[in-house]
Amino acid sequence: MFTPLFDKTRHLPLGSSSVEDFRFLNCWNVKSNRVLAAFLRSIKRLKCFVIEFPALSRRSVDIPPHSDAFGLALSAHQETIEELVIATSWDSPVIGWTLGPFTQWISLKRLAVPRHLILGTFPTTPNLHDILPPLLEEFQIQHPTGYNNGCLPQVAYRRVDVSSLPVMDKIRVDAAHANDVTVMIRLAENKVSCVPRLKRVIWWYQTFTCSSSQDPEYPSLIEVSWAFEKTGVEFDRVIGPFFKNTPFGKQLCEWQG
């Protein structure tokens, strides 16, 4: 995957690389943890950034970065990036990057991110239509509903079997789902004024267990679908643990060959 030569990339001069398309699919290790920020800082004009953190190997102790250095290095390209995809598959830990308001990503047309990277950095859940990039055309939001998604008091980033939770915790999960539904409906209602070019929205349920709030046919999602249909936006619901089976993932895997 990576060679010892990658160690030298930490010394790449700033803005020295002409790379515009930078993709990591289903790969991560210690070396990538050390050099990714350096690579990003060395690029002059980045247009596409894709990274998928794979399922953790039983022998592996590597985890995605939780340092703001990565978020800062990526955010430095917020005026030029047209496609940004950040995803986790199966039991990969949650990514702790801070990317700032996406309204500042003025060229971004395609965006796929886990929920917490766009909604979880605020004290209260914001309106999506207030924080999405103005030129956005396609948006995929990943809901890791099989994990502690910030709505439960347990240890962060561990997988949770919702069906085995106490009643009060189940209520919290359902309340979080209802809140996200409201956020999506408001996005549809404000599409014309805030994200007029939006053509497609994908709600990815990254599920590991079965519960009413994890069912892709959950009645409230029908309301979301209708809300987007009224504004001419295609709304898709997908369910499963792996990024490669989502619309964004399928397209990128085809590109990879």
HELIX and SHEET records of a PDB file:
HELIX    1   1 PRO A    4  HIS A   11  5                                   8    
HELIX    2   2 VAL A   30  SER A   42  1                                  13    
HELIX    3   3 ASP A   68  SER A   75  1                                   8    
HELIX    4   4 PHE A  102  GLN A  104  5                                   3    
HELIX    5   5 ARG A  115  ILE A  118  1                                   4    
HELIX    6   6 LEU A  128  ILE A  131  1                                   4    
HELIX    7   7 VAL A  162  SER A  164  5                                   3    
HELIX    8   8 VAL A  167  GLU A  189  1                                  23    
HELIX    9   9 LYS A  191  CYS A  194  1                                   4    
HELIX   10  10 SER A  212  GLN A  214  5                                   3    
HELIX   11  11 PRO A  219  GLU A  229  1                                  11    
HELIX   12  12 PHE A  243  ASN A  245  5                                   3    
HELIX   13  13 PRO A  247  GLN A  256  1                                  10    
SHEET    1   A 7 ASP A  21  PHE A  24  0                                        
SHEET    2   A 7 CYS A  48  PHE A  53  1                                        
SHEET    3   A 7 GLU A  83  THR A  88  1                                        
SHEET    4   A 7 ARG A 110  PRO A 114  1                                        
SHEET    5   A 7 GLU A 138  HIS A 143  1                                        
SHEET    6   A 7 ARG A 200  TYR A 205  1                                        
SHEET    7   A 7 GLU A 234  ILE A 239  1                                        
END                                                                             
